[in-house]
Amino acid sequence: MAPAGRTEKRALASLIISILALLLAMVGFLLGVIALLTALGELLNFLVLGLPAMILGPVAYFLGRSAVSRIAGSPQTLGGRSTAVAGWVTGAVGTGAGAIVFLIWIVLVLVANFGPPPP
């Protein structure tokens, strides 16, 4: 198979956005753990990082899926299929990680403010 001409721009954008989503989710989780362990009371820091990860993840997913379909439609002129697939898979993982971070810390904030649920 002959090498493709140029890389689809959406593929690279998808990969960059998905990596950013994963980084935001991980940093949000770590900041929340540090705030919880040191009793800083800044448990709301996770919202600043967990919500953008949940938003950027689907954007990366759909950009990557769109790039894969465009590359499949013109195989001789566009390349970067593996980059696009990596972007949409990582975007899905970033969405999941952002959702997990958001859910964990929202439960902790609710328990810290209102106490444990009644039996």
Contacts in CASP RR format, 6 or more apart in sequence:
PFRMAT RR
TARGET T0000
AUTHOR 0000-0000-0000
METHOD contacts of the structure
MODEL  1
MAPAGRTEKRALASLIISILALLLAMVGFLLGVIALLTALGELLNFLVLG
LPAMILGPVAYFLGRSAVSRIAGSPQTLGGRSTAVAGWVTGAVGTGAGAI
VFLIWIVLVLVANFGPPPP
2 76 0 8 1.000
4 71 0 8 1.000
4 75 0 8 1.000
4 76 0 8 1.000
4 77 0 8 1.000
4 78 0 8 1.000
4 79 0 8 1.000
4 80 0 8 1.000
5 76 0 8 1.000
5 77 0 8 1.000
5 78 0 8 1.000
5 79 0 8 1.000
6 77 0 8 1.000
6 78 0 8 1.000
6 79 0 8 1.000
7 78 0 8 1.000
7 79 0 8 1.000
7 80 0 8 1.000
7 83 0 8 1.000
8 67 0 8 1.000
8 70 0 8 1.000
8 71 0 8 1.000
8 78 0 8 1.000
8 79 0 8 1.000
8 80 0 8 1.000
8 83 0 8 1.000
8 84 0 8 1.000
9 67 0 8 1.000
10 63 0 8 1.000
10 64 0 8 1.000
10 66 0 8 1.000
10 67 0 8 1.000
10 70 0 8 1.000
10 84 0 8 1.000
11 63 0 8 1.000
11 64 0 8 1.000
11 67 0 8 1.000
11 68 0 8 1.000
11 71 0 8 1.000
11 79 0 8 1.000
11 80 0 8 1.000
11 81 0 8 1.000
11 83 0 8 1.000
11 84 0 8 1.000
11 87 0 8 1.000
12 83 0 8 1.000
13 60 0 8 1.000
13 63 0 8 1.000
14 60 0 8 1.000
14 61 0 8 1.000
14 63 0 8 1.000
14 64 0 8 1.000
14 67 0 8 1.000
14 83 0 8 1.000
14 84 0 8 1.000
14 87 0 8 1.000
14 88 0 8 1.000
14 91 0 8 1.000
15 60 0 8 1.000
15 83 0 8 1.000
15 84 0 8 1.000
15 86 0 8 1.000
15 87 0 8 1.000
15 90 0 8 1.000
17 56 0 8 1.000
17 57 0 8 1.000
17 59 0 8 1.000
17 60 0 8 1.000
17 63 0 8 1.000
17 87 0 8 1.000
17 91 0 8 1.000
18 56 0 8 1.000
18 57 0 8 1.000
18 60 0 8 1.000
18 61 0 8 1.000
18 86 0 8 1.000
18 87 0 8 1.000
18 88 0 8 1.000
18 89 0 8 1.000
18 90 0 8 1.000
18 91 0 8 1.000
18 93 0 8 1.000
18 94 0 8 1.000
19 90 0 8 1.000
20 56 0 8 1.000
21 52 0 8 1.000
21 53 0 8 1.000
21 56 0 8 1.000
21 57 0 8 1.000
21 60 0 8 1.000
21 90 0 8 1.000
21 91 0 8 1.000
21 94 0 8 1.000
21 95 0 8 1.000
21 97 0 8 1.000
21 98 0 8 1.000
22 53 0 8 1.000
22 90 0 8 1.000
22 91 0 8 1.000
22 93 0 8 1.000
22 94 0 8 1.000
22 97 0 8 1.000
24 49 0 8 1.000
24 50 0 8 1.000
24 52 0 8 1.000
24 53 0 8 1.000
24 56 0 8 1.000
24 98 0 8 1.000
25 49 0 8 1.000
25 50 0 8 1.000
25 53 0 8 1.000
25 94 0 8 1.000
25 96 0 8 1.000
25 97 0 8 1.000
25 98 0 8 1.000
25 100 0 8 1.000
25 101 0 8 1.000
26 97 0 8 1.000
27 49 0 8 1.000
28 45 0 8 1.000
28 46 0 8 1.000
28 48 0 8 1.000
28 49 0 8 1.000
28 50 0 8 1.000
28 101 0 8 1.000
29 46 0 8 1.000
29 97 0 8 1.000
29 101 0 8 1.000
29 104 0 8 1.000
31 42 0 8 1.000
31 45 0 8 1.000
31 46 0 8 1.000
31 49 0 8 1.000
32 42 0 8 1.000
32 43 0 8 1.000
32 45 0 8 1.000
32 46 0 8 1.000
32 105 0 8 1.000
34 40 0 8 1.000
35 41 0 8 1.000
35 42 0 8 1.000
35 43 0 8 1.000
35 45 0 8 1.000
36 43 0 8 1.000
36 108 0 8 1.000
41 112 0 8 1.000
43 105 0 8 1.000
43 108 0 8 1.000
43 109 0 8 1.000
43 112 0 8 1.000
44 109 0 8 1.000
46 101 0 8 1.000
46 102 0 8 1.000
46 104 0 8 1.000
46 105 0 8 1.000
47 102 0 8 1.000
47 105 0 8 1.000
49 101 0 8 1.000
50 98 0 8 1.000
50 101 0 8 1.000
50 102 0 8 1.000
50 105 0 8 1.000
51 98 0 8 1.000
51 102 0 8 1.000
53 94 0 8 1.000
53 95 0 8 1.000
53 97 0 8 1.000
53 98 0 8 1.000
53 101 0 8 1.000
54 95 0 8 1.000
54 96 0 8 1.000
54 98 0 8 1.000
54 99 0 8 1.000
54 102 0 8 1.000
56 91 0 8 1.000
56 94 0 8 1.000
57 91 0 8 1.000
57 92 0 8 1.000
57 94 0 8 1.000
57 95 0 8 1.000
58 91 0 8 1.000
58 95 0 8 1.000
60 87 0 8 1.000
60 88 0 8 1.000
60 90 0 8 1.000
60 91 0 8 1.000
60 94 0 8 1.000
61 87 0 8 1.000
61 88 0 8 1.000
61 91 0 8 1.000
61 92 0 8 1.000
61 95 0 8 1.000
62 88 0 8 1.000
63 87 0 8 1.000
63 88 0 8 1.000
64 84 0 8 1.000
64 85 0 8 1.000
64 87 0 8 1.000
64 88 0 8 1.000
65 84 0 8 1.000
65 88 0 8 1.000
67 80 0 8 1.000
67 83 0 8 1.000
67 84 0 8 1.000
68 81 0 8 1.000
68 84 0 8 1.000
68 85 0 8 1.000
68 88 0 8 1.000
70 78 0 8 1.000
71 78 0 8 1.000
71 79 0 8 1.000
71 80 0 8 1.000
71 81 0 8 1.000
71 84 0 8 1.000
72 81 0 8 1.000
END
